[in-house]
Amino acid sequence: MKKHNFAAGPSILPRPVIESAAKAVLDFEGIGLSVLEISHRTKEFEAVIEEASSLMKELLNIPEGYQVLWLAGGASTQFYFVPFNFLEKKAGYVNTGVWAKKAMKEAVNFGETIEVASSEDKNNTYIPKGYKIPEDLDYLHITSNNTIFGTEYHEDIDCPVPLIADMSSDILSRPVDVSKYVMIYGGAQKNIGPAGVTFVIVKEDALGKVTRKIPSMIDYRTHIKNGSMFNTPPVFPIYVVRENLKWVKEQGGVAEIQRRNQAKAKVLYDEIERNSMFMSPVAVEDRSLMNVPFVYSEKYKDMETSEFIDFSKKYGMVGLKGHRLVGGFRASIYNSLPIESVQALVECMQEFEKQYAK
Amino acid sequence: MKKHNFAAGPSILPRPVIESAAKAVLDFEGIGLSVLEISHRTKEFEAVIEEASSLMKELLNIPEGYQVLWLAGGASTQFYFVPFNFLEKKAGYVNTGVWAKKAMKEAVNFGETIEVASSEDKNNTYIPKGYKIPEDLDYLHITSNNTIFGTEYHEDIDCPVPLIADMSSDILSRPVDVSKYVMIYGGAQKNIGPAGVTFVIVKEDALGKVTRKIPSMIDYRTHIKNGSMFNTPPVFPIYVVRENLKWVKEQGGVAEIQRRNQAKAKVLYDEIERNSMFMSPVAVEDRSLMNVPFVYSEKYKDMETSEFIDFSKKYGMVGLKGHRLVGGFRASIYNSLPIESVQALVECMQEFEKQYAK
């Protein structure tokens, strides 16, 4: 049975990317060796990492003065890299849920850390707006898409202080005005590639402004100077990223991907609104195009979550269980999830309603 | 033409491991999804990471009280993790070359850091012995195998203070008395798996003795508490590690691997001694069984390195170029390099001698 992969991350990748990855594991570009057993200093791999960076620059229209880095670890690693490199006196964080709070927690040991705005009063079901950003911040940190709660900034905000965004789960899902940020980062394992590599887009002249000593590996300038090859990078994850970025470009780039994402999200949100058994807990204007949490509607709120989960498995649905902080269900509909999978989910929800609605 | 892969790292992996990895990229254990697109929280992946840890414990006979961790990054990441977690007042480092020095460099910002012994006087061609280890050290750090210079500790040393070893390039190549160390760590990309994951074997009761605040992701206790899943781990590299550890076990374990490594090294070192055109720059008793640097003998010292490199390529040899700090050539003969590749290299060296010796 065909599987429809709604996992929140690590998550679905395009089939051609997977096939290319499997081929490279057996024989990397016809050199007679696996991509798993070649030196990162080979000209073949250097071409891969360079192409990955230049594709990122092209796809996101990254201005001059910014560098693209491929580092080991995930966004959680960047949670302490950020204050190490940017926090001299005072940092501001917008609290939009679990990951935003985790990022903020790692800053407190480095300097004054303030919560500039929060959506905790309503279980993080919206994106705070209209708050005042203090002008004495070294930076403001936002989480542009909230995987757990299903909220998303749909536009790049204006910010009077350097802006840093964790875009782990919505990078490449829409065009971004990179010039509004000093740094954008994220784990690859949602929209860019497999787990094990992190992308960092950083404005070079924003670095070097803190007085503390930074371990070489934590200092972004080390990695800029060495083209992400100060130490052995995660070779295979970067290979898969390059293949995936090529795929994004072949699809027509980020604008076309955004168009598809909007179409996919509309199909799903429309069904959640229509279906008598389900509802969305998220404020309409802040609903994520990447992660769509939904719960049983009021009338059915005492039904077991497992009823719909078990039902959906018969339709090949994977990864639909909601996060425990929201409950219910969550469909992650990242870039590479085809609309056919969303349609299959909608049919499954409709069939569930036919069989279970009272 | 069959390739003989002597790369220093990332380096050769057993063919069955590569084939298994390629299969899992296409379909992970028959679940209809790629290993690249499954959540690390699936029961299938949890079984993989648990088996990897239990195989490490079994193969290295790791005593009670130690934990095995799989973290993102490489040994270079651990260079700052180590002082963060262990350096309260004073640390000692044995300087056996580039990587040992890089590790030492990251400690200096955390506390007093002393070089307890060094082999720099003879271009790191030996392992220092007979030095005094100050008893007031928080730890002594050694690099058990020196990839660049081709020296290796062949035994676990006695140490009056907590001993920490970077075993990136000789882990699993011989039985180790883990009880002599508080921590052993290394990048996977030589003897354990592909680039992108680091193993850490750490004695639990040696942790928690420093007063500084440690970022969550740098604190080993975070990863112990969460079974290496505090954040998304490098899923695919860990999968390949598990496959490789299974392979080591199938071969007969670390004792059998050591026997093979000794046999392979003997064949190669014997030829270096015999061949009139080559010599080893390394002290006989400290020669590495993993990385074998060799240079032209005195009589041929003006020959271009490229002559033998180009010649060897015709025999399918890959990765033989020596590190610039040593010059000449280097054959890395890790666990999974078959003796047939060493024999092919020896034949190539003999043929070179026939054609070029004067």
Contacts between the chains, C-beta under 8 A, distances in Angstrom:
chain1	res1	chain2	res2	distance
A	1	B	32	7.3
A	2	B	32	7.7
A	3	B	31	7.8
A	3	B	32	4.4
A	3	B	33	5.7
A	5	B	33	6.0
A	5	B	37	5.9
A	7	B	37	7.0
A	7	B	38	6.8
A	7	B	39	4.8
A	8	B	39	7.0
A	9	B	39	7.1
A	9	B	232	7.0
A	10	B	36	7.0
A	10	B	37	6.1
A	10	B	38	6.2
A	10	B	39	6.0
A	10	B	40	6.5
A	10	B	232	6.6
A	10	B	235	5.8
A	11	B	37	6.0
A	11	B	39	7.7
A	12	B	37	5.1
A	13	B	34	6.7
A	13	B	36	5.6
A	13	B	37	5.1
A	18	B	25	6.2
A	18	B	26	6.7
A	18	B	34	4.7
A	18	B	36	6.2
A	18	B	37	7.4
A	19	B	26	7.3
A	21	B	25	5.1
A	21	B	34	7.9
A	21	B	36	6.5
A	22	B	22	4.8
A	22	B	23	7.8
A	22	B	25	4.1
A	22	B	26	4.8
A	23	B	22	7.8
A	25	B	18	6.2
A	25	B	21	5.1
A	25	B	22	4.1
A	25	B	25	5.9
A	26	B	18	6.7
A	26	B	19	7.3
A	26	B	22	4.8
A	31	B	3	7.7
A	32	B	1	7.3
A	32	B	2	7.7
A	32	B	3	4.4
A	33	B	3	5.7
A	33	B	5	6.0
A	33	B	318	6.8
A	34	B	13	6.7
A	34	B	18	4.7
A	34	B	21	7.9
A	36	B	10	7.0
A	36	B	13	5.6
A	36	B	18	6.3
A	36	B	21	6.5
A	36	B	193	8.0
A	36	B	194	4.2
A	36	B	240	6.5
A	37	B	5	5.9
A	37	B	7	7.0
A	37	B	10	6.1
A	37	B	11	6.0
A	37	B	12	5.0
A	37	B	13	5.0
A	37	B	18	7.4
A	37	B	194	7.6
A	38	B	7	6.8
A	38	B	10	6.2
A	39	B	7	4.8
A	39	B	8	7.0
A	39	B	9	7.2
A	39	B	10	6.0
A	39	B	11	7.7
A	39	B	319	6.4
A	40	B	10	6.5
A	40	B	195	6.6
A	72	B	72	4.7
A	72	B	73	3.9
A	72	B	74	6.8
A	72	B	77	6.6
A	72	B	196	6.5
A	72	B	234	7.7
A	73	B	72	3.9
A	73	B	73	5.9
A	73	B	77	7.8
A	73	B	217	7.6
A	73	B	231	7.8
A	74	B	72	6.8
A	74	B	231	5.0
A	74	B	232	5.1
A	75	B	231	7.6
A	76	B	216	7.8
A	76	B	217	5.3
A	76	B	230	7.1
A	76	B	231	3.7
A	76	B	232	7.9
A	77	B	72	6.6
A	77	B	73	7.8
A	77	B	217	5.8
A	77	B	231	7.7
A	79	B	215	7.6
A	79	B	216	7.9
A	79	B	217	6.9
A	80	B	215	3.8
A	80	B	216	7.8
A	80	B	217	6.0
A	80	B	218	6.8
A	102	B	216	8.0
A	105	B	216	7.2
A	106	B	215	5.3
A	106	B	216	6.4
A	106	B	217	7.5
A	109	B	213	4.6
A	109	B	215	7.1
A	187	B	232	6.2
A	189	B	232	5.8
A	189	B	235	7.8
A	193	B	36	8.0
A	194	B	36	4.2
A	194	B	37	7.6
A	194	B	235	6.7
A	194	B	236	5.5
A	195	B	40	6.7
A	195	B	232	4.9
A	195	B	233	6.8
A	195	B	234	5.7
A	195	B	235	4.4
A	195	B	236	7.1
A	196	B	72	6.5
A	196	B	196	4.6
A	196	B	197	7.3
A	196	B	233	7.8
A	196	B	234	3.2
A	196	B	235	6.8
A	196	B	236	6.5
A	196	B	237	5.7
A	197	B	196	7.3
A	213	B	109	4.6
A	215	B	79	7.6
A	215	B	80	3.9
A	215	B	106	5.3
A	215	B	109	7.1
A	216	B	76	7.8
A	216	B	79	7.9
A	216	B	80	7.8
A	216	B	102	7.9
A	216	B	105	7.2
A	216	B	106	6.4
A	217	B	73	7.7
A	217	B	76	5.3
A	217	B	77	5.8
A	217	B	79	6.9
A	217	B	80	6.0
A	217	B	106	7.5
A	218	B	80	6.8
A	230	B	76	7.1
A	231	B	73	7.8
A	231	B	74	5.1
A	231	B	75	7.6
A	231	B	76	3.7
A	231	B	77	7.7
A	232	B	9	6.9
A	232	B	10	6.6
A	232	B	74	5.1
A	232	B	76	7.9
A	232	B	187	6.2
A	232	B	189	5.8
A	232	B	195	4.9
A	233	B	195	6.8
A	233	B	196	7.9
A	234	B	72	7.7
A	234	B	195	5.7
A	234	B	196	3.2
A	234	B	234	6.5
A	234	B	237	7.0
A	235	B	10	5.8
A	235	B	189	7.8
A	235	B	194	6.7
A	235	B	195	4.4
A	235	B	196	6.9
A	236	B	194	5.6
A	236	B	195	7.1
A	236	B	196	6.5
A	236	B	236	6.5
A	236	B	237	7.1
A	237	B	196	5.8
A	237	B	234	7.0
A	237	B	236	7.1
A	237	B	237	7.7
A	240	B	36	6.4
A	318	B	33	6.8
A	319	B	39	6.5
